[in-house]
Amino acid sequence: MQVTLILKNGFRFRGRLLRETDSEIVLDEIKNGRMIFDKSGIIARNMGDGNDERGKHKALE
């Protein structure tokens, strides 16, 4: 499943979701390969087919 992550520092990463736990998300990112993100650094994510629209991101709580 395609996922777009928006980090607190403003960076966006798009890729295939490999694994999600309570504390981290593992993403197979298009340019950088496999990346592990701590959920405390993520402000929003969009799960879909990759056709993102602003305002449709789900805020993480």
C-alpha positions as CSV (number, residue, x, y, z in Angstrom):
1,M,0.0,0.0,0.0
2,Q,1.3,3.5,-0.9
3,V,1.8,5.8,2.0
4,T,2.9,9.5,2.2
5,L,4.4,10.6,5.5
6,I,4.8,14.2,6.6
7,L,7.4,14.8,9.2
8,K,7.5,17.5,11.8
9,N,10.5,19.1,10.0
10,G,8.4,19.5,6.8
11,F,9.9,16.6,4.8
12,R,7.6,14.3,2.9
13,F,8.3,10.7,2.1
14,R,6.3,8.5,-0.2
15,G,6.7,4.7,-0.6
16,R,5.3,1.3,0.1
17,L,4.4,0.5,3.7
18,L,6.3,-2.5,4.9
19,R,5.5,-2.6,8.6
20,E,3.8,-0.5,11.2
21,T,4.1,-1.0,15.0
22,D,3.0,1.1,18.0
23,S,6.2,3.2,17.8
24,E,7.5,3.1,14.3
25,I,6.7,2.9,10.6
26,V,8.9,1.1,8.1
27,L,8.7,2.4,4.6
28,D,10.2,1.3,1.3
29,E,10.9,4.8,0.0
30,I,11.2,5.4,-3.7
31,K,14.5,7.1,-3.8
32,N,16.2,6.1,-0.5
33,G,15.2,2.5,-0.1
34,R,14.0,1.1,3.3
35,M,13.6,3.8,5.9
36,I,12.4,3.5,9.6
37,F,10.5,6.4,11.0
38,D,9.7,7.0,14.7
39,K,6.0,7.9,15.0
40,S,6.9,10.8,17.4
41,G,8.5,12.6,14.4
42,I,5.5,12.2,12.0
43,I,2.6,14.7,12.0
44,A,0.5,13.1,9.3
45,R,0.2,10.3,6.8
46,N,-1.9,9.5,3.8
47,M,-2.6,5.9,2.9
48,G,-3.9,5.4,-0.6
49,D,-2.9,4.9,-4.2
50,G,-0.4,7.7,-4.2
51,N,-2.7,10.4,-5.7
52,D,-2.5,12.7,-2.7
53,E,-4.5,15.8,-2.2
54,R,-3.9,18.4,0.4
55,G,-6.1,18.1,3.5
56,K,-6.6,14.4,3.2
57,H,-3.8,13.5,5.5
58,K,-4.7,11.7,8.7
59,A,-3.1,13.3,11.7
60,L,-1.4,10.9,14.1
61,E,-2.3,11.2,17.7
